[in-house]
Amino acid sequence: MNKERLQFWSLYLARFAEGFGFVTLITLLPYYINTLEPTDTTILGLTIGAGLIVGLYATGFTFAQTLAVVPVAWAGDRFDKRTVLLVILGIGIVVYALFPIVDSSASFIAIRGLQGIVVTGTGLMTLSLVGQLADAGTRANYIGKANAASFAASIIGSLSAGTLYEAFGFGHIFSIIVGIVLVAWAGTVVYLEPDETRIHGFPFTGLALNRRILTLSSFRFQYAFSVTLVRTWVPIFAGVSAAEGGLAYGGLAVALTVVAEKFTNMCCQPFTGRLSDSYGRAVFVFAGGAAYGLIALAVPFSPAIGTVLGFPAELSVVLPAAMASATLPAWLPLETVPAQLTLFGNVSPAFLPLVALSGLLGIADSFREPASMALFADEGTDDGGVASSFGIRELIWRPGSVIAPLLGGWLMYEVSMASVFYIGGAFALTGVTSFLVILMWFHGSDALSEW
């Protein structure tokens, strides 16, 4: 394996560590809600409702991400990106080791904030280095592979989080995360070469006025509200109690709703990234965003879809006696083996449609994500400051990712669970509409196929 490929693989490993830690906490959110039992709280005479506290479980993470973007991106362009990545991964080892001490909503929100800095820094540096190492004609493909590594971690993290939580509680999960981040840190030390590019000044200023970045921003600003609401609330919808509008599924069932999106996204991104390298990027951004919005609108109808289609309320696998007698050791009496093994227990007919819709969300987003990232990498590489270009991309996302969880928490408690997905889908559809109008108005009628 040549040195260049080893560098890409070390970056994929860091992306894997980032994705594993991120999705584990997403999967565990409904259980932290049930364990910490947020209630109305009064601080300095101001009453904070339980819904807003639930929103802060996610917003504490995203607010810290927002604060970290500019200094981390600037440091990546001004200094050695490899060194910056190593520092951030080292901080991540400490942060994940702190999660087992969480005993209140306040401590959870604070440590989630530190996690936000780690996830943002790792993502910015790995994507910047991938975009910088790859040629323009293969950039979306390599970015798609990097994202696939993150999604692979998401799948493993979701499944292990759900099953380990039910078996051991929270503690063992974070020991695994610490070990994975430590391996990623070591891989970066050994295989990633120092980055010799140095950008003086403040590249954000020039890139913020880049016409293509401004056009993409018209979509991305609104789309952030959509993805944050939908991606955060699919597992919440699956896991919280029926009294709060959820389906009250167990850990493995909740994990499957998360894994379905990650798996389809992981499988498709290298392929869709290669297509966007060949056929243009803007049309993939438009098509993926529109499909995501339409699918999000359908999520609240999963119970009705399951009922109409007659899906089962319990998922089991039948173990025939002949198979059991052929495969089991002779010392184990056959009568001790159940004829039917329950996989997920009582779930309700909504389970299979919800998993299917989650998978479709992943397919839709796989068309949008590598194309969007490659456009930002193209502009950053051409104008100088690829880390700053990805930093601008992150900043555009931040208002939605900070505000949307608060909005979702309020909608969940004050309106309905379904309203979270209606609003999320609407944001995606208004985003692609404004993107198409601005693209054609300012860049010509052929821009959708030429970008």
JODAHU-V764086 format. One record per backbone hydrogen bond with DSSP energy under -0.5 kcal/mol. NH is the residue of the N-H (numbers start at 1). CO is the residue of the C=O. If there is no record, write none. Layout:
BEGIN
[[NH/CO] [NH/CO]]
END
This chain:
BEGIN
[[6/2] [7/3] [8/4] [9/5] [10/6] [11/7] [12/8] [13/9] [14/10] [15/11] [16/12] [17/13] [18/14] [19/15] [20/16] [21/17] [22/18] [23/19] [24/20] [25/21] [26/22] [27/23] [28/24] [29/25] [29/26] [31/28] [32/28] [33/29] [34/30] [35/31] [36/32] [37/33] [41/48] [43/41] [43/46] [46/43] [47/45] [48/41] [48/46] [49/47] [53/49] [54/50] [55/51] [56/52] [57/53] [57/54] [58/54] [58/55] [59/55] [60/56] [62/58] [63/59] [64/60] [65/61] [66/62] [67/63] [68/64] [69/65] [70/66] [71/67] [72/68] [73/69] [74/70] [75/71] [76/72] [77/73] [78/74] [79/75] [81/79] [84/80] [85/81] [86/82] [87/83] [88/84] [89/85] [90/86] [91/87] [92/88] [93/89] [94/90] [95/91] [96/92] [97/93] [98/94] [98/95] [99/95] [101/98] [102/99] [108/104] [109/105] [110/106] [111/107] [112/108] [113/109] [114/110] [115/111] [116/112] [117/113] [118/114] [119/115] [120/116] [121/117] [122/118] [123/119] [124/120] [125/121] [126/122] [127/123] [128/124] [129/125] [130/126] [131/127] [132/128] [133/129] [134/130] [138/135] [139/135] [139/136] [142/138] [143/139] [144/140] [145/141] [146/142] [147/143] [148/144] [149/145] [150/146] [151/147] [152/148] [153/149] [154/150] [155/151] [156/152] [157/153] [158/154] [159/155] [160/156] [161/157] [162/158] [163/159] [164/160] [165/161] [166/162] [167/163] [168/164] [169/164] [169/165] [173/170] [174/170] [174/171] [175/171] [176/172] [177/173] [178/174] [179/175] [180/176] [181/177] [182/178] [183/179] [184/180] [185/181] [186/182] [187/183] [188/184] [189/185] [190/186] [191/187] [192/187] [192/188] [193/191] [196/194] [199/77] [200/198] [205/202] [207/203] [208/204] [209/206] [210/207] [214/210] [215/211] [216/212] [217/213] [218/214] [218/215] [219/215] [219/216] [220/216] [221/217] [223/219] [224/220] [225/221] [225/222] [226/222] [227/223] [228/224] [229/225] [230/226] [231/227] [232/228] [233/229] [234/230] [235/231] [236/232] [237/233] [238/234] [239/235] [240/236] [244/241] [245/242] [246/241] [247/237] [248/240] [249/238] [254/250] [255/251] [256/252] [257/253] [258/254] [259/255] [260/256] [261/257] [262/258] [263/259] [264/260] [265/261] [266/262] [267/263] [268/264] [269/265] [270/266] [272/268] [273/269] [274/270] [275/271] [276/272] [277/273] [278/274] [279/275] [280/276] [281/451] [283/448] [284/281] [285/281] [286/282] [287/283] [288/284] [289/285] [290/286] [291/287] [292/288] [293/289] [294/290] [295/291] [296/292] [297/293] [298/294] [298/295] [299/295] [299/296] [301/298] [302/299] [305/301] [306/302] [307/303] [308/304] [309/305] [310/306] [310/307] [311/306] [315/345] [316/314] [317/341] [319/339] [320/318] [324/320] [325/321] [326/322] [327/323] [328/324] [332/329] [333/331] [336/333] [337/334] [338/336] [341/317] [342/340] [343/315] [344/315] [345/315] [347/313] [347/345] [348/313] [351/348] [353/349] [354/350] [355/351] [356/352] [357/353] [358/354] [359/355] [360/356] [361/357] [362/358] [363/359] [364/360] [365/361] [366/362] [367/363] [367/364] [368/364] [369/365] [370/366] [372/368] [373/369] [374/370] [375/371] [376/372] [377/373] [378/374] [379/375] [380/376] [381/377] [382/378] [383/379] [384/380] [389/385] [390/386] [391/387] [392/388] [393/389] [394/390] [395/391] [396/392] [397/393] [398/394] [399/395] [401/397] [402/398] [403/399] [404/400] [406/402] [407/403] [408/404] [409/405] [410/406] [411/407] [412/408] [413/409] [414/410] [415/411] [416/411] [420/416] [420/417] [421/417] [421/418] [422/418] [423/419] [424/420] [425/421] [426/422] [427/423] [428/424] [429/425] [430/426] [431/427] [432/428] [433/429] [434/430] [435/431] [436/432] [437/433] [438/434] [439/435] [440/436] [441/437] [442/438] [443/439] [444/440] [447/444] [449/446] [450/446] [451/447]]
END
